[in-house]
Amino acid sequence: MKTNQVPQMLAVVTALFLFAAGCNAPAKETDAKTTVVSAMTPEQKQAIEQEISGLIKEFFQQVEKLDIERCMTYFENTPDFQAVNPDGTLGDYDALKKLNADGFSQMKTLSAVPNKEVIRVLTDSLVLYTFSMEQNATLKTGQKITFEHVAGTMLFTKINGAWKATFYQESASAPVPVK
């Protein structure tokens, strides 16, 4: 008798976007003057929005390639990093990487179809990115599943001139088997 693998995959697959890493070593923070959004010109704000938009596009391309190592480079690996998993648990970088590596290892394909994205510039070095999307996966067993509603939030911080996610939260509905 075959067991239904969809519930098993719920915790693993819904956390696909829970990534929390940067380089191999934590970045050294430097003192920098922060400009609040109200003091920024529309051009400065738009330039930051474009940087984050490009970064997010690259990130989700790596997610679809199921490349855990490349995905993790978009996140900062520090003790302060925090992720909130779809099941409500908190995770650090290592736990999150393992969770997603385990999920990716069970997949043959994955697609992420954004429904809505919002980039909110808070300062010249802090940006909040929120998304909602649908995820479609084919497991190595051949079973196809869809997560119709996935939503997440990433807090990006500019560290040593590079944008890195320093916080991640994701919520997802239960997977629906595709017939």
Secondary structure, DSSP 4 states (H G I P E B T S, - for coil): -PPP-HHHHHHHHTTTT-----SSSPPPP------BGGGS-HHHHHHHHHHHHHHHHHHHHHHHTT-HHHHHTTB--STT-EEE-TTS-EE-HHHHHHHHHHHHHTEEEEEEEEEEEEEEEEETTEEEEEEEEEEEEEETTS-EEEEEEEEEEEEEEEETTEEEEEEEEEEEPPPEEE-
